[in-house]
Amino acid sequence: MLFGLGKDTIKVPKNILDQMIEHAKESYPNECCGILIGSTMKQRCVLYVHRAENTNKERAKDRYVIHPSEIFLMDKEARSQGAEIVGFYHSHPDHPDKPSATDRELGQAGYSYIILSVNKGTNVSVRSWTFHEEDAPFKEEKIKLT
């Protein structure tokens, strides 16, 4: 994890990071996934996370899919609370916490993508990634624990 503040920084409360780590461990050896709810008003921050169902049953070990209706409902809930979807998280079982080619292909500009590498179901490392233009590569985003 990188720490510090700047343009490409996401603030995450430690208890929320702990929730994502626990989700990743519980889902091992499959990928977990979830939605980051927060704000981008002054700077990007996570207020809470929603554990989503990985609907990709054929390739759950190396691909995740969140059903669009689940994203729609969480967007509606977030907006009713004055918040917004700021990104997504998912795990990489026994693979690095770096975006795959598929992650980049399916990613959307402006969101944060927190990736949790789960090694043998226990050791977890976490990094966040973002990009701002559709044809740009992922750039690592600092995680500031709060």
NORPE-V103463 format. One record per residue. N is the residue number from 0. RES is the residue in one letter. SS is DSSP state (@ for helix, = for strand, . for the rest). PHI is phi in whole degrees, 0 to 359 (NA if undefined). D_CENTER is the distance of its C-alpha to the mean C-alpha in Angstrom with 1 decimal. Layout:
# NORPE-V103463
n:N res:RES ss:SS phi:PHI d_center:D_CENTER
n:N res:RES ss:SS phi:PHI d_center:D_CENTER
This chain:
# NORPE-V103463
n:0 res:M ss:. phi:NA d_center:13.7
n:1 res:L ss:. phi:255 d_center:15.4
n:2 res:F ss:. phi:233 d_center:16.8
n:3 res:G ss:. phi:139 d_center:18.6
n:4 res:L ss:. phi:240 d_center:18.6
n:5 res:G ss:. phi:171 d_center:18.9
n:6 res:K ss:. phi:301 d_center:17.8
n:7 res:D ss:. phi:259 d_center:14.6
n:8 res:T ss:= phi:227 d_center:13.5
n:9 res:I ss:= phi:238 d_center:10.9
n:10 res:K ss:= phi:268 d_center:12.5
n:11 res:V ss:= phi:227 d_center:11.1
n:12 res:P ss:. phi:299 d_center:13.8
n:13 res:K ss:@ phi:303 d_center:14.5
n:14 res:N ss:@ phi:295 d_center:15.0
n:15 res:I ss:@ phi:285 d_center:11.5
n:16 res:L ss:@ phi:300 d_center:10.2
n:17 res:D ss:@ phi:300 d_center:13.0
n:18 res:Q ss:@ phi:297 d_center:12.0
n:19 res:M ss:@ phi:295 d_center:8.6
n:20 res:I ss:@ phi:298 d_center:11.1
n:21 res:E ss:@ phi:298 d_center:13.6
n:22 res:H ss:@ phi:299 d_center:11.7
n:23 res:A ss:@ phi:297 d_center:11.1
n:24 res:K ss:@ phi:293 d_center:14.8
n:25 res:E ss:@ phi:296 d_center:16.1
n:26 res:S ss:@ phi:278 d_center:14.7
n:27 res:Y ss:. phi:307 d_center:16.1
n:28 res:P ss:. phi:268 d_center:17.6
n:29 res:N ss:. phi:266 d_center:15.4
n:30 res:E ss:. phi:283 d_center:11.8
n:31 res:C ss:. phi:261 d_center:9.9
n:32 res:C ss:= phi:205 d_center:7.3
n:33 res:G ss:= phi:194 d_center:6.5
n:34 res:I ss:= phi:245 d_center:6.6
n:35 res:L ss:= phi:267 d_center:6.4
n:36 res:I ss:= phi:253 d_center:10.1
n:37 res:G ss:= phi:188 d_center:12.1
n:38 res:S ss:= phi:216 d_center:14.5
n:39 res:T ss:. phi:236 d_center:15.3
n:40 res:M ss:. phi:302 d_center:19.0
n:41 res:K ss:. phi:265 d_center:19.9
n:42 res:Q ss:. phi:203 d_center:16.7
n:43 res:R ss:. phi:293 d_center:13.0
n:44 res:C ss:= phi:215 d_center:12.2
n:45 res:V ss:= phi:260 d_center:10.3
n:46 res:L ss:= phi:261 d_center:13.0
n:47 res:Y ss:= phi:197 d_center:11.6
n:48 res:V ss:= phi:237 d_center:9.1
n:49 res:H ss:= phi:244 d_center:10.3
n:50 res:R ss:= phi:289 d_center:10.4
n:51 res:A ss:= phi:259 d_center:10.9
n:52 res:E ss:. phi:275 d_center:13.5
n:53 res:N ss:. phi:280 d_center:13.1
n:54 res:T ss:. phi:276 d_center:16.2
n:55 res:N ss:. phi:275 d_center:16.7
n:56 res:K ss:. phi:280 d_center:19.5
n:57 res:E ss:. phi:288 d_center:21.3
n:58 res:R ss:. phi:232 d_center:18.6
n:59 res:A ss:. phi:299 d_center:16.3
n:60 res:K ss:. phi:285 d_center:16.6
n:61 res:D ss:. phi:219 d_center:15.1
n:62 res:R ss:. phi:212 d_center:13.6
n:63 res:Y ss:. phi:233 d_center:11.5
n:64 res:V ss:. phi:220 d_center:12.5
n:65 res:I ss:. phi:257 d_center:11.8
n:66 res:H ss:. phi:300 d_center:15.3
n:67 res:P ss:@ phi:305 d_center:15.9
n:68 res:S ss:@ phi:293 d_center:17.9
n:69 res:E ss:@ phi:292 d_center:15.1
n:70 res:I ss:@ phi:296 d_center:13.1
n:71 res:F ss:@ phi:301 d_center:16.6
n:72 res:L ss:@ phi:296 d_center:17.4
n:73 res:M ss:@ phi:290 d_center:14.3
n:74 res:D ss:@ phi:296 d_center:15.1
n:75 res:K ss:@ phi:297 d_center:18.6
n:76 res:E ss:@ phi:298 d_center:18.1
n:77 res:A ss:@ phi:300 d_center:16.0
n:78 res:R ss:@ phi:297 d_center:18.8
n:79 res:S ss:@ phi:294 d_center:21.5
n:80 res:Q ss:. phi:256 d_center:20.3
n:81 res:G ss:. phi:77 d_center:20.2
n:82 res:A ss:. phi:242 d_center:16.4
n:83 res:E ss:= phi:204 d_center:14.0
n:84 res:I ss:= phi:284 d_center:10.6
n:85 res:V ss:= phi:255 d_center:9.0
n:86 res:G ss:= phi:166 d_center:5.8
n:87 res:F ss:= phi:218 d_center:3.3
n:88 res:Y ss:= phi:229 d_center:1.8
n:89 res:H ss:= phi:201 d_center:5.3
n:90 res:S ss:= phi:255 d_center:8.4
n:91 res:H ss:= phi:239 d_center:11.2
n:92 res:P ss:= phi:296 d_center:14.4
n:93 res:D ss:. phi:57 d_center:17.1
n:94 res:H ss:. phi:221 d_center:15.6
n:95 res:P ss:. phi:297 d_center:14.3
n:96 res:D ss:. phi:275 d_center:11.0
n:97 res:K ss:. phi:242 d_center:11.7
n:98 res:P ss:. phi:295 d_center:10.8
n:99 res:S ss:. phi:275 d_center:13.5
n:100 res:A ss:@ phi:301 d_center:15.9
n:101 res:T ss:@ phi:294 d_center:14.6
n:102 res:D ss:@ phi:303 d_center:11.0
n:103 res:R ss:@ phi:290 d_center:13.0
n:104 res:E ss:@ phi:300 d_center:15.4
n:105 res:L ss:@ phi:267 d_center:13.2
n:106 res:G ss:. phi:290 d_center:10.9
n:107 res:Q ss:. phi:237 d_center:12.3
n:108 res:A ss:. phi:301 d_center:13.6
n:109 res:G ss:. phi:94 d_center:12.6
n:110 res:Y ss:. phi:263 d_center:8.9
n:111 res:S ss:= phi:267 d_center:6.4
n:112 res:Y ss:= phi:234 d_center:4.1
n:113 res:I ss:= phi:271 d_center:3.4
n:114 res:I ss:= phi:243 d_center:5.8
n:115 res:L ss:= phi:249 d_center:8.2
n:116 res:S ss:= phi:274 d_center:11.7
n:117 res:V ss:= phi:246 d_center:14.0
n:118 res:N ss:= phi:261 d_center:17.6
n:119 res:K ss:. phi:56 d_center:20.2
n:120 res:G ss:. phi:80 d_center:18.3
n:121 res:T ss:. phi:234 d_center:18.7
n:122 res:N ss:= phi:287 d_center:17.7
n:123 res:V ss:= phi:235 d_center:14.1
n:124 res:S ss:= phi:239 d_center:12.9
n:125 res:V ss:= phi:225 d_center:9.7
n:126 res:R ss:= phi:218 d_center:9.1
n:127 res:S ss:= phi:240 d_center:7.2
n:128 res:W ss:= phi:224 d_center:8.6
n:129 res:T ss:= phi:205 d_center:10.1
n:130 res:F ss:. phi:211 d_center:13.4
n:131 res:H ss:. phi:248 d_center:15.9
n:132 res:E ss:. phi:233 d_center:18.4
n:133 res:E ss:. phi:307 d_center:18.2
n:134 res:D ss:. phi:263 d_center:20.2
n:135 res:A ss:. phi:274 d_center:18.5
n:136 res:P ss:. phi:282 d_center:16.7
n:137 res:F ss:. phi:297 d_center:13.3
n:138 res:K ss:= phi:233 d_center:14.0
n:139 res:E ss:= phi:294 d_center:12.6
n:140 res:E ss:= phi:246 d_center:11.6
n:141 res:K ss:= phi:291 d_center:13.0
n:142 res:I ss:= phi:254 d_center:11.6
n:143 res:K ss:= phi:255 d_center:14.4
n:144 res:L ss:= phi:285 d_center:14.7
n:145 res:T ss:. phi:238 d_center:16.8
